[in-house]
Amino acid sequence: MEIHELTLKGGYGKDGVKEPVSEIYLRMGDIVSIVGPTGSGKTELINDIERFANGNTPSKRRVLVNGVELHEELREPSKNPVALITQHTNFLSDFPVRRFLETHAKIRMRERSTSIVDDTLNFANELTGEPVIPDNAMTELSGGQTRALLIADAVVIGSSPIILLDEIENAGIDRTRALELLKQYEKIFIFVTHDPRIALLSDLRIIMKNGAMQKTVMRGDSEKRAMQEIEKIDELLTDLRGRVRSGDNVSEDYMINKLKALGYIA
């Protein structure tokens, strides 16, 4: 089954009141962010999407694929069109990274070649500061390396058309590079995020409150222009974070020179 469109049918919030957003259409190539304060229902929404809810979850939402309920055979793990990358990445297996990827390729009935594993590793290493070593055990990877590898695995080997990513900003992943790479693939990417940069780079934002979808916001031209300034600030914070991590001194002169270079002070 080739997926072209995902439809989210609104249900009810925590107070039992019908959600203000009754319907959302997502198409292949869309990058979507789910935003809202802690406890607003973001995780419940991606769980509904992952399970292809049909009025059988606490929210009573329905999720349709190409306008209809998901075909039962696609609920089989090997054919599941959804990949969920969560914050919980503990592994029961101590497989070496390469064997883990080769095993998944075999399960997915993808070509078990060196190239697909290498492509996955290269993708992962674009996202993380410390490269993933193929011979290292999965249990030896850091949280950021694990999340980067799972994202790459879902995109390249899993070839999942719908990918859900839960707060990748907490894993030390290069967010801008991640979005650049993901936009090259014709998939639906849905982020649960507190990061304004990820949210503002998304095509659509779903605003959550009290367990309900309150509104949607399309990315407009004014936000695209604002992102030019936001990127400058983010680059400053990234540089500052790097200096702190490497033990370099952060002086008043350093900050003044950086702000001058960005044009924020004369």
N, C-alpha and C positions, 0 to 999 in steps of 0.2 A: 504493500500500500504506500503510495507516494503522498506525502503530506504537503499541502499547499497553504492551509489556513488552520488556525486554532481559535476557537471561540470560547470566551469565558462568560458564562451566564451568571449574573448576580444572584446571591442568596440572601442571607441575613447576618447582621452583626451580632455582637455579644449581647446586646440588649433586646434581641429578637425583632428588631426593626429591619425592614427590607433595605438592602444596600442602595445608596443613591446612584451608583453606577450599575446599570442593568445588563450591559453587554459590552464586551471588548473584543475586537477582531485583531488578531496578530497574524502576520504573513511572513513567509520565509524571507530572511534577510533583516528582519526587525531586531533591534537591540532595545530591550525594555528594562527599566529599573522599577523595583517596588520599594517605596520609601515610606517612612513614618517612624514615630518614636518606638522605643522598646515596649513590647506588649501590645502593639497596635494590630497584630494579626498578619504580619508579613510572612512568617514561616508557615502559618496555616494556609495561606494562599498558594505558596509554592508546593506544599504538600497536596493540596487539592489538584493542582496541575499534574504533579507526578502520578497521582492515583487515577487521573481522568475521572474526577468525581462526577457522580450522577445523582445528586440529591441524597447521597448516602453518607455524607460527612456532617459534622456539627454545623458547618456554614450553610448547608443545603445548596451549594453551588453546583453547576453542571459545566463540564468541559467537553466541547465537541471538536472532532477532527474532521475537517472538510465539511462542516455543517451537520455531521451525524455523530452518534455515539461511537466510541472506539470499538473496532472489530476485536472480538474476544481473542483471536490468535495473537494479536499484537501485545497482549499482556504477558506472553511468555518472555522470560528474561532475555533469551537470545535475540528476540525480535522487538524488545521494548524500544520505542522511539525516543524515550526520555533518558537523559543522563543527569543525575543530581550530584553536584559537588558540594558537600556540606563542610561545616567547620570541624566535624569529627572524623579524623583520618587515621585512627588506630587500625593496624593490620594484624590479622591472625597469622598471616603467612610471612615467612622470612625468605621468600623467593628473592633471588637477585633481580634487579630491575629489568634486565633484558629478558630473563625467563618469564617474569610477570607479563611483560608486554607481548611476548611471543605466544603465551598461553591465551591471553585475551584475543589475540588475532585469530587463533585457531578456533576459539569458541564462537567468534563472530563470523567464522568462515571467510575471513579475509585472507589475502595472499600472505603466507607466512614467509616473508622474505626479509632480508637484511634491510632493505630500503624503507619499508613501512615502520620498522622499529627505529631506524636512524632518523626518519622524518619526525617521529613522535618525540624522540629525545632532543632533536634540534629545536622543535617548537617549545618544549618545556624549558630549555636553557635560554630561550629568548625572554622568559618571564621571570627568572630567578637569578639572584646575584651570584650564588654559588652553584656551579654546574652539577648536574645529576650524573654520577658515575655509573655506567651500565652494570658493572660487576658488584656494586654495593647492594646489600640487602635492603628490601623495602622498609624494614623496620629501622634502618640506620638513617633514613632521610629526615631532614628537618620538616617542620610543619609547612613552611613555604615551598620547599622542594616537592613535598608530597602533593600539595594542592596544584602546583604548576604541572606536575607529571599527570595528575588525574584529568586536568583540563585538556592537556595535549592528547591523552589517551582517548578521552571522550570524542574529541574533534576528529582525530586522524584515524584511529583504529576502530573505535565504536561507531564513527560516522553517524552519531545520533542527530536527528534533525531538530530536536528540542533539547537545549542544554540550560539547566538551572544552576546558578552559582550563588552560594550563600556567603556573603560578606568576605570576598576575596581580599579586600583592603587590609584585613587583619593578618594576612599571611606573608607580608613583605613582598608581594608580587608587583612587578612593574605594571601599574594599571593602564597607563597610556599605551604601552607596547601591547598589552593584552588586547585592548580594544582594537588597535590597528590590525593585529593578526586575525582576530575573530571576524572583523568586517570583510575579510577576504573569503569567508565561507558563507554559503547560502543556507543559513540555519536561523532558528529563532533562539536568541540568547536572552535569558531573563535573569537579572541580577537582583538579589536582595542586598541593599546597601545603605550605609549611613554616610558614604563618601560623596560629597557634592560634585566632585569632578566626574565620577562614574555616572552619577545621575544626570548631569548636564550634558554629557556626551551621548546619552541614550536618545533614541528616536522618540520614546514615549515614557512618561513616568506615571505609575499608578500610586496614588496617594492613599495610605491606609490610616484609619483611626477607629478605635473601639471595635476592632475585628471586622471592619467593613471597608470596602472600596469606596472612598468618598468622592474622588474625581480623577480624571486623567489630564495630563498636560503634555501637549506635543511640543517638541523642541522647535523654537522659532528662530528667525534671523537675529533678533536682539540677543538671545542667549548665545548664539554662535559667535557674535561679536564680543560679548562679555567673556567668553571662554579664552580669548586671546590674553586678557589681563589675568584671568584665573590661572592660566597655564604658567605665566611668569611667577606668580606667587607660589604655585605648587613646585616649580623648579627650584625656587629659593629654599623652600622647606625640605625638598629632597636633598639638596646640597648640604643644608644644615644638618640633616639627619645623618648623612654620610660622614661629615666631619666629627660629629659626636661619637659615632660608632668606631671610627678609626683612631680616636683619642686625640684629635687635633684641637688646638685652642680656638674658642669662639670669642673673639674680642669685639669691642665696640667699633673699632676701625673696620673689622671685617664686615659687620652689619651695615655700616654707613656706606662702604664701597659697593656692597651688593645692591643696596637700595638706590644708590646713584646710577649704577649700571642699568638698573631696571627703569630709571626715569621717575622714580617716586619722590626723590628729594634732589635739590639742586647741588 
